Amino acid sequence: MKRIILITTVCACGLLPLQAQSVDEVLQSVAQHNKSIQAQQKNGEAEKIGIEAENSLEDPTVEYSSFFSKGVNGQSGSELVVSQGFDFPTVYNSRNRAGRDKKEAVDYRAEALRRNVLLEAKTLCLDMIRLNRQRDLLDKRMQNADELLALYEERLRAGDATVIEVNKIKMERMSIQTEVLQNHTDHRTALQSLLALNGNMPLTFEGREYPTVPTTLDFEALCDEVLGQDAELKAAEADTRAAERNLTVNRQKWLPKLEIGYRRNTGEGSKEHGFLVGGSIPLFSNRRQVRMAQAQSIGTRLQADEIRLKAEAARCWLRRCKSWKVRSPSESPASRTGAAAPPPHQCAAPRPTRCTGKRPSAPRCPSWRRPPCFPDTSAAWPGQGSPDRTRPPGYGRAAAPAACPTP
């Protein structure tokens, strides 16, 4: 009975329409259901457990020996040895510090992945807001086009309009309908991408208002805050510290390993107890480990420097963008200096004043590929075909003596 009630409740909830969510609610849902974030969390937990396992003690050893001698029935003696080996105590301290830096780097990498995923989700939400607003505008345009088409069809039946006018309105309506279909396609694509980031969990977003962004008065403080909270840069710095501490650990591994234990010997009617103390000199096990750690430390430091340089470059670019002033289209260098600006779509090059017997060489005009201040005079030049509109007149050709064309 309880199972039937539960199934009925779930089905009823699935049939209810989904409530539209805001941008913050969408980001919270993505952070909770995204598969990449979940996988990174589990991988981070596994890495932390592995880092803790690296600083563990060695396994204890237990040895038992039995002795037999001639003329003695059964066992003549035995030996029991229980020992525990460990590294030099300072090695564990250095390894523990390196492990903390490694764990910190794991956390920062997970935070960087989370931020990238949420940034992608927020970008999709902003795109969907734009598409929703555009859809509303296209719906109004489609409604106006339908009303206008109905009006002109009625006027056409009354003889007050022509077929050409009706066809123009139909073509405009078809253009609007094409934009509507493109809007629906873009909206569906963005929604599918957002659902993929949400782990294919049901999600609806019908927002039409952009989220408010607080204005920042101190731009330099904002840049410093962004650079100071860069998760990738912090992860690289933590990796660098961990590599340096790992180098210290490998240098300390040249210290001897210690071993202590308990020893018990039994003989014919006697028992002996004692302690076992020993050590091993790492002549071969630590060979070239220091050089490898040095190379790793240099590599991680270079990677951190590269990430820092990229962050500084982005900061300089933002500072340069802030220094740019948005000018109106009517404002030009000539208007700021007080000089008369040339008319639009007309080259500012001076016209020739007298005929020199040569074709004038006009500079390139920024408004069109062929300078409009010199008209097409290819017909006045014998032996030449159509003018080259990609280059100035006479470019790469020998000048032929002829009558000077009128500029």
RODO-2510 file (C-alpha; in nm, 4 decimals, decimal comma):
residues 407
     n   res          X          Y          Z
     1     m     0,0000     0,0000     0,0000
     2     k     0,2824     0,2393     0,0868
     3     r     0,4537     0,1593    -0,2446
     4     i     0,1366     0,2419    -0,4403
     5     i     0,0995     0,5738    -0,2573
     6     l     0,4668     0,6596    -0,3237
     7     i     0,4409     0,5761    -0,6951
     8     t     0,1220     0,7798    -0,7274
     9     t     0,2846     1,0798    -0,5582
    10     v     0,5906     1,0628    -0,7832
    11     c     0,3782     1,0383    -1,0987
    12     a     0,1621     1,3302    -0,9880
    13     c     0,4710     1,5419    -0,9238
    14     g     0,6072     1,4501    -1,2667
    15     l     0,2848     1,5574    -1,4357
    16     l     0,2863     1,8978    -1,2688
    17     p     0,4344     2,1794    -1,4762
    18     l     0,7844     2,2779    -1,3801
    19     q     0,8193     2,6179    -1,2172
    20     a     1,0452     2,8683    -1,3903
    21     q     1,3697     2,9262    -1,2065
    22     s     1,5936     3,2283    -1,1662
    23     v     1,9598     3,2477    -1,2579
    24     d     2,0757     3,1833    -0,9010
    25     e     1,8473     2,8811    -0,8675
    26     v     1,9766     2,7420    -1,1970
    27     l     2,3371     2,7838    -1,0824
    28     q     2,2602     2,6094    -0,7521
    29     s     2,0992     2,3199    -0,9383
    30     v     2,3958     2,2921    -1,1760
    31     a     2,6433     2,2952    -0,8870
    32     q     2,4457     2,0136    -0,7237
    33     h     2,3799     1,7872    -1,0236
    34     n     2,6726     1,8466    -1,2591
    35     k     2,8572     1,5220    -1,3301
    36     s     3,1970     1,6852    -1,3798
    37     i     3,1782     1,8562    -1,0411
    38     q     3,0701     1,5335    -0,8716
    39     a     3,3487     1,3367    -1,0405
    40     q     3,6043     1,5996    -0,9389
    41     q     3,4859     1,5819    -0,5785
    42     k     3,5242     1,2036    -0,5664
    43     n     3,8611     1,2157    -0,7401
    44     g     3,9714     1,4832    -0,4946
    45     e     3,8716     1,2632    -0,2021
    46     a     4,0682     0,9745    -0,3512
    47     e     4,3741     1,1962    -0,4031
    48     k     4,3581     1,3198    -0,0433
    49     i     4,3365     0,9650     0,0896
    50     g     4,6348     0,8673    -0,1258
    51     i     4,8332     1,1656     0,0035
    52     e     4,7608     1,0635     0,3626
    53     a     4,8604     0,7051     0,2857
    54     e     5,2018     0,8185     0,1609
    55     n     5,2957     0,9346     0,5106
    56     s     5,2079     0,6104     0,6868
    57     l     5,4432     0,3788     0,8740
    58     e     5,5793     0,0640     0,7226
    59     d     5,4166    -0,2682     0,7985
    60     p     5,5473    -0,4497     1,1077
    61     t     5,7283    -0,7761     1,0531
    62     v     5,7017    -1,0968     1,2574
    63     e     5,9587    -1,3748     1,2245
    64     y     5,9618    -1,7092     1,3971
    65     s     6,2429    -1,9621     1,3688
    66     s     6,2550    -2,3174     1,5004
    67     f     6,5847    -2,5041     1,5649
    68     f     6,6542    -2,8754     1,5699
    69     s     6,9722    -3,0505     1,6848
    70     k     7,1040    -3,4020     1,6747
    71     g     7,0290    -3,6139     1,9721
    72     v     6,7351    -3,4029     2,0834
    73     n     6,3853    -3,5209     2,0356
    74     g     6,1620    -3,2497     1,8920
    75     q     6,2512    -2,8823     1,8951
    76     s     6,5761    -2,7818     2,0566
    77     g     6,5185    -2,4048     2,0391
    78     s     6,3175    -2,1233     1,8804
    79     e     6,3442    -1,7562     1,7991
    80     l     6,0703    -1,4931     1,7740
    81     v     6,1395    -1,1485     1,6287
    82     v     5,8795    -0,8691     1,6064
    83     s     6,0134    -0,5482     1,4473
    84     q     5,8873    -0,2164     1,3147
    85     g     6,0765    -0,0063     1,0615
    86     f     6,0271     0,3666     1,0024
    87     d     6,1944     0,6611     0,8372
    88     f     6,3844     0,9294     1,0172
    89     p     6,1356     1,1402     1,2223
    90     t     6,2085     1,4641     1,0324
    91     v     6,1005     1,2966     0,7057
    92     y     5,7467     1,2508     0,8349
    93     n     5,7233     1,6165     0,9328
    94     s     5,8375     1,7360     0,5891
    95     r     5,6111     1,4871     0,4150
    96     n     5,3148     1,6023     0,6223
    97     r     5,3730     1,9654     0,5162
    98     a     5,4003     1,8625     0,1525
    99     g     5,0773     1,6655     0,1901
   100     r     4,8921     1,9729     0,3207
   101     d     5,0049     2,1725     0,0178
   102     k     4,8952     1,8925    -0,2152
   103     k     4,5522     1,8777    -0,0518
   104     e     4,5203     2,2535    -0,0867
   105     a     4,6042     2,2270    -0,4573
   106     v     4,3380     1,9564    -0,4984
   107     d     4,0764     2,1825    -0,3386
   108     y     4,1714     2,4768    -0,5593
   109     r     4,1535     2,2653    -0,8754
   110     a     3,8068     2,1473    -0,7774
   111     e     3,7045     2,5087    -0,7134
   112     a     3,8440     2,6155    -1,0522
   113     l     3,6429     2,3437    -1,2285
   114     r     3,3304     2,4435    -1,0363
   115     r     3,3723     2,8082    -1,1345
   116     n     3,4241     2,7229    -1,5000
   117     v     3,1110     2,5072    -1,5068
   118     l     2,9026     2,7723    -1,3322
   119     l     3,0403     3,0392    -1,5649
   120     e     2,9349     2,8341    -1,8656
   121     a     2,5904     2,7808    -1,7116
   122     k     2,5491     3,1521    -1,6382
   123     t     2,6547     3,2384    -1,9937
   124     l     2,3875     3,0031    -2,1246
   125     c     2,1314     3,1657    -1,8929
   126     l     2,2213     3,5102    -2,0269
   127     d     2,1923     3,3789    -2,3827
   128     m     1,8497     3,2376    -2,3031
   129     i     1,7406     3,5710    -2,1541
   130     r     1,8436     3,7408    -2,4769
   131     l     1,6620     3,4777    -2,6825
   132     n     1,3473     3,5108    -2,4700
   133     r     1,3415     3,8868    -2,5128
   134     q     1,4078     3,8455    -2,8827
   135     r     1,1240     3,5937    -2,9065
   136     d     0,8825     3,8409    -2,7499
   137     l     0,9877     4,1048    -2,9997
   138     l     0,9547     3,8613    -3,2901
   139     d     0,6094     3,7589    -3,1718
   140     k     0,5010     4,1223    -3,1784
   141     r     0,6508     4,1667    -3,5235
   142     m     0,4753     3,8528    -3,6455
   143     q     0,1453     3,9774    -3,5035
   144     n     0,1899     4,3135    -3,6747
   145     a     0,2805     4,1416    -4,0015
   146     d    -0,0321     3,9226    -3,9826
   147     e    -0,2549     4,2239    -3,9153
   148     l    -0,0904     4,4207    -4,1956
   149     l    -0,1274     4,1280    -4,4366
   150     a    -0,4961     4,0877    -4,3507
   151     l    -0,5482     4,4621    -4,4004
   152     y    -0,3804     4,4696    -4,7409
   153     e    -0,5592     4,1561    -4,8575
   154     e    -0,8852     4,3286    -4,7727
   155     r    -0,7709     4,6397    -4,9561
   156     l    -0,6662     4,4223    -5,2510
   157     r    -1,0156     4,2761    -5,2684
   158     a    -1,1544     4,6273    -5,2537
   159     g    -0,9186     4,7405    -5,5295
   160     d    -0,7328     4,9887    -5,3082
   161     a    -0,3972     4,7995    -5,3116
   162     t    -0,1865     4,6120    -5,5635
   163     v    -0,0563     4,2571    -5,5690
   164     i     0,3005     4,3865    -5,5449
   165     e     0,2309     4,5480    -5,2096
   166     v     0,0697     4,2293    -5,0786
   167     n     0,3663     4,0219    -5,1971
   168     k     0,6085     4,2571    -5,0242
   169     i     0,4220     4,2100    -4,6976
   170     k     0,4223     3,8324    -4,7462
   171     m     0,7991     3,8337    -4,8047
   172     e     0,8492     4,0406    -4,4911
   173     r     0,6320     3,7955    -4,2982
   174     m     0,8361     3,5017    -4,4315
   175     s     1,1557     3,6762    -4,3197
   176     i     1,0125     3,7229    -3,9702
   177     q     0,9020     3,3603    -3,9631
   178     t     1,2568     3,2515    -4,0529
   179     e     1,3941     3,4590    -3,7643
   180     v     1,1378     3,3012    -3,5326
   181     l     1,2444     2,9509    -3,6334
   182     q     1,6105     3,0432    -3,5858
   183     n     1,5288     3,1834    -3,2436
   184     h     1,3508     2,8617    -3,1456
   185     t     1,6464     2,6543    -3,2662
   186     d     1,8986     2,8625    -3,0717
   187     h     1,6790     2,8527    -2,7611
   188     r     1,6423     2,4743    -2,7803
   189     t     2,0173     2,4310    -2,8298
   190     a     2,0972     2,6508    -2,5305
   191     l     1,8410     2,4682    -2,3165
   192     q     1,9852     2,1291    -2,4120
   193     s     2,3354     2,2490    -2,3207
   194     l     2,2031     2,3766    -1,9884
   195     l     2,0304     2,0445    -1,9207
   196     a     2,3563     1,8623    -1,9970
   197     l     2,5354     2,0805    -1,7407
   198     n     2,2534     2,0032    -1,4940
   199     g     2,3057     1,6286    -1,5282
   200     n     1,9978     1,5841    -1,7515
   201     m     1,7744     1,6773    -1,4600
   202     p     1,4500     1,8628    -1,5455
   203     l     1,5038     2,2354    -1,5628
   204     t     1,3081     2,5323    -1,6979
   205     f     1,4272     2,8870    -1,7459
   206     e     1,2029     3,1603    -1,8835
   207     g     1,3761     3,4658    -1,7429
   208     r     1,3591     3,7917    -1,9353
   209     e     1,5385     4,0279    -1,7006
   210     y     1,9148     4,0423    -1,6742
   211     p     2,0575     4,0113    -1,3227
   212     t     2,1735     4,3336    -1,1660
   213     v     2,5493     4,3804    -1,1427
   214     p     2,6776     4,6137    -0,8701
   215     t     2,8917     4,8975    -0,9948
   216     t     3,2530     4,9048    -0,8857
   217     l     3,4053     5,2374    -0,7958
   218     d     3,7644     5,1198    -0,7508
   219     f     3,8699     4,9308    -1,0630
   220     e     4,2208     4,8542    -0,9358
   221     a     4,0823     4,7000    -0,6171
   222     l     3,8504     4,4839    -0,8257
   223     c     4,1404     4,3621    -1,0430
   224     d     4,3487     4,2846    -0,7336
   225     e     4,0588     4,0914    -0,5822
   226     v     4,0028     3,8892    -0,9002
   227     l     4,3729     3,8126    -0,9296
   228     g     4,3932     3,7201    -0,5617
   229     q     4,0969     3,4810    -0,5856
   230     d     4,2061     3,3060    -0,9037
   231     a     4,1659     2,9371    -0,8199
   232     e     4,3967     2,8159    -1,0970
   233     l     4,6740     3,0493    -0,9843
   234     k     4,6327     2,9403    -0,6219
   235     a     4,6409     2,5741    -0,7258
   236     a     4,9632     2,6337    -0,9214
   237     e     5,1196     2,8121    -0,6233
   238     a     5,0175     2,5255    -0,3925
   239     d     5,1713     2,2754    -0,6358
   240     t     5,4915     2,4795    -0,6341
   241     r     5,5098     2,4758    -0,2542
   242     a     5,4356     2,1035    -0,2492
   243     a     5,7130     2,0366    -0,5044
   244     e     5,9617     2,2369    -0,2968
   245     r     5,8696     2,0448     0,0174
   246     n     5,8906     1,7197    -0,1772
   247     l     6,2463     1,8175    -0,2711
   248     t     6,3210     1,8609     0,0997
   249     v     6,1711     1,5185     0,1703
   250     n     6,3914     1,3510    -0,0919
   251     r     6,6996     1,5203     0,0478
   252     q     6,6156     1,3968     0,3966
   253     k     6,5705     1,0417     0,2688
   254     w     6,9477     1,0097     0,2705
   255     l     6,9178     0,9822     0,6487
   256     p     6,9203     0,6198     0,7702
   257     k     6,5995     0,4292     0,8250
   258     l     6,5500     0,2966     1,1757
   259     e     6,4099    -0,0317     1,3042
   260     i     6,3196    -0,1413     1,6533
   261     g     6,1677    -0,4644     1,7775
   262     y     6,1420    -0,7421     2,0327
   263     r     6,3391    -1,0679     2,0278
   264     r     6,2809    -1,3907     2,2214
   265     n     6,5076    -1,6946     2,2109
   266     t     6,4334    -2,0285     2,3756
   267     g     6,6757    -2,3113     2,4274
   268     e     6,7046    -2,6301     2,6343
   269     g     6,5564    -2,5192     2,9608
   270     s     6,6323    -2,1485     2,9101
   271     k     6,4542    -1,8438     2,7721
   272     e     6,6042    -1,5152     2,6614
   273     h     6,4321    -1,1833     2,5951
   274     g     6,5737    -0,8697     2,4352
   275     f     6,5242    -0,5658     2,2152
   276     l     6,6186    -0,5237     1,8529
   277     v     6,7580    -0,1934     1,7236
   278     g     6,8877    -0,1449     1,3720
   279     g     6,8963     0,0768     1,0678
   280     s     6,9568     0,0816     0,6946
   281     i     7,1597     0,3245     0,4866
   282     p     6,9766     0,4222     0,1619
   283     l     7,2680     0,3970    -0,0762
   284     f     7,0681     0,2728    -0,3754
   285     s     6,6970     0,3280    -0,3007
   286     n     6,7279     0,7096    -0,3034
   287     r     6,9499     0,7301    -0,6075
   288     r     6,8594     1,0170    -0,8468
   289     q     6,5481     1,0950    -0,6473
   290     v     6,6782     1,4405    -0,5564
   291     r     6,7471     1,5296    -0,9199
   292     m     6,3989     1,4169    -1,0168
   293     a     6,2446     1,6279    -0,7385
   294     q     6,4489     1,9305    -0,8511
   295     a     6,3191     1,8951    -1,2075
   296     q     5,9619     1,8645    -1,0820
   297     s     6,0035     2,1733    -0,8629
   298     i     6,1354     2,3796    -1,1554
   299     g     5,8525     2,2569    -1,3816
   300     t     5,5778     2,3469    -1,1357
   301     r     5,7368     2,6872    -1,0736
   302     l     5,7423     2,7602    -1,4460
   303     q     5,3780     2,6559    -1,4803
   304     a     5,2828     2,8880    -1,1938
   305     d     5,4738     3,1731    -1,3601
   306     e     5,2900     3,1121    -1,6871
   307     i     4,9497     3,1216    -1,5178
   308     r     5,0490     3,4358    -1,3294
   309     l     5,1632     3,6072    -1,6502
   310     k     4,8331     3,5210    -1,8194
   311     a     4,6421     3,6670    -1,5258
   312     e     4,8541     3,9834    -1,5352
   313     a     4,7980     4,0122    -1,9116
   314     a     4,4217     3,9847    -1,8599
   315     r     4,4420     4,2514    -1,5911
   316     c     4,6329     4,4882    -1,8221
   317     w     4,3769     4,4263    -2,0962
   318     l     4,0922     4,5134    -1,8597
   319     r     4,2742     4,8294    -1,7524
   320     r     4,3196     4,9285    -2,1152
   321     c     3,9514     4,8602    -2,1886
   322     k     3,8558     5,0800    -1,8941
   323     s     4,0706     5,3642    -2,0296
   324     w     3,8930     5,3581    -2,3654
   325     k     3,6198     5,6187    -2,4083
   326     v     3,3107     5,5401    -2,6081
   327     r     3,2632     5,8187    -2,8614
   328     s     2,9566     5,8991    -3,0630
   329     p     2,9632     5,8279    -3,4379
   330     s     2,9505     6,1990    -3,5156
   331     e     3,2675     6,2644    -3,3146
   332     s     3,5818     6,2455    -3,5259
   333     p     3,9434     6,3655    -3,4999
   334     a     3,8614     6,6522    -3,7386
   335     s     3,5697     6,7693    -3,5249
   336     r     3,7857     6,7587    -3,2126
   337     t     4,0589     6,9666    -3,3779
   338     g     3,8171     7,2068    -3,5460
   339     a     3,9158     7,1156    -3,9041
   340     a     3,6566     7,0430    -4,1690
   341     a     3,6050     6,6718    -4,2191
   342     p     3,5635     6,5271    -4,5704
   343     p     3,2141     6,4213    -4,6758
   344     p     3,1235     6,0573    -4,6045
   345     h     3,2250     5,7946    -4,8608
   346     q     3,4604     6,0374    -5,0303
   347     c     3,8364     6,0185    -5,0315
   348     a     4,0265     6,3093    -4,8797
   349     a     4,3050     6,2917    -5,1406
   350     p     4,3549     6,6140    -5,3413
   351     r     4,2454     6,6216    -5,7021
   352     p     4,5052     6,6877    -5,9720
   353     t     4,5092     7,0500    -6,0882
   354     r     4,6756     7,0129    -6,4264
   355     c     4,7374     6,7449    -6,6856
   356     t     5,0794     6,5841    -6,6654
   357     g     5,0269     6,3311    -6,9419
   358     k     5,0252     6,0462    -6,6920
   359     r     4,7495     5,8625    -6,5197
   360     p     4,7058     6,0062    -6,1691
   361     s     4,8144     5,7772    -5,8884
   362     a     4,5473     5,7961    -5,6215
   363     p     4,6103     5,6696    -5,2683
   364     r     4,3929     5,3981    -5,1241
   365     c     4,0620     5,5187    -4,9898
   366     p     3,9541     5,3663    -4,6577
   367     s     3,5849     5,3900    -4,7451
   368     w     3,5985     5,1667    -5,0556
   369     r     3,8484     4,9480    -5,2351
   370     r     3,8613     5,1818    -5,5417
   371     p     3,9043     5,5513    -5,4565
   372     p     3,5729     5,7203    -5,5386
   373     c     3,7461     6,0563    -5,5938
   374     f     3,8728     5,9189    -5,9260
   375     p     3,5922     5,7873    -6,1488
   376     d     3,6172     5,4750    -6,3607
   377     t     3,8040     5,5957    -6,6693
   378     s     3,9147     5,2612    -6,8065
   379     a     3,7359     5,3357    -7,1354
   380     a     3,9658     5,6352    -7,1948
   381     w     4,2745     5,4150    -7,1873
   382     p     4,3285     5,2093    -7,5007
   383     g     4,4231     4,8451    -7,4721
   384     q     4,2853     4,7945    -7,1209
   385     g     3,9930     4,5885    -7,0063
   386     s     3,7752     4,6266    -6,7036
   387     p     3,9304     4,8231    -6,4182
   388     d     4,0886     4,6454    -6,1249
   389     r     3,8618     4,7413    -5,8364
   390     t     4,0908     4,5916    -5,5751
   391     r     4,3822     4,8291    -5,6495
   392     p     4,4215     5,1971    -5,7372
   393     p     4,4122     5,2874    -6,1080
   394     g     4,7429     5,2288    -6,2811
   395     y     4,8789     4,9946    -6,0101
   396     g     5,1539     4,7778    -6,1620
   397     r     5,0964     4,9017    -6,5182
   398     a     5,3117     5,1129    -6,7435
   399     a     5,1653     5,4585    -6,7958
   400     a     5,0703     5,5190    -7,1593
   401     p     5,0742     5,8759    -7,2942
   402     a     4,7184     5,9751    -7,3600
   403     a     4,4739     6,2479    -7,2875
   404     c     4,4343     6,3216    -6,9232
   405     p     4,0925     6,2101    -6,8024
   406     t     3,8686     6,4482    -6,6232
   407     p     3,8873     6,3749    -6,2504
***
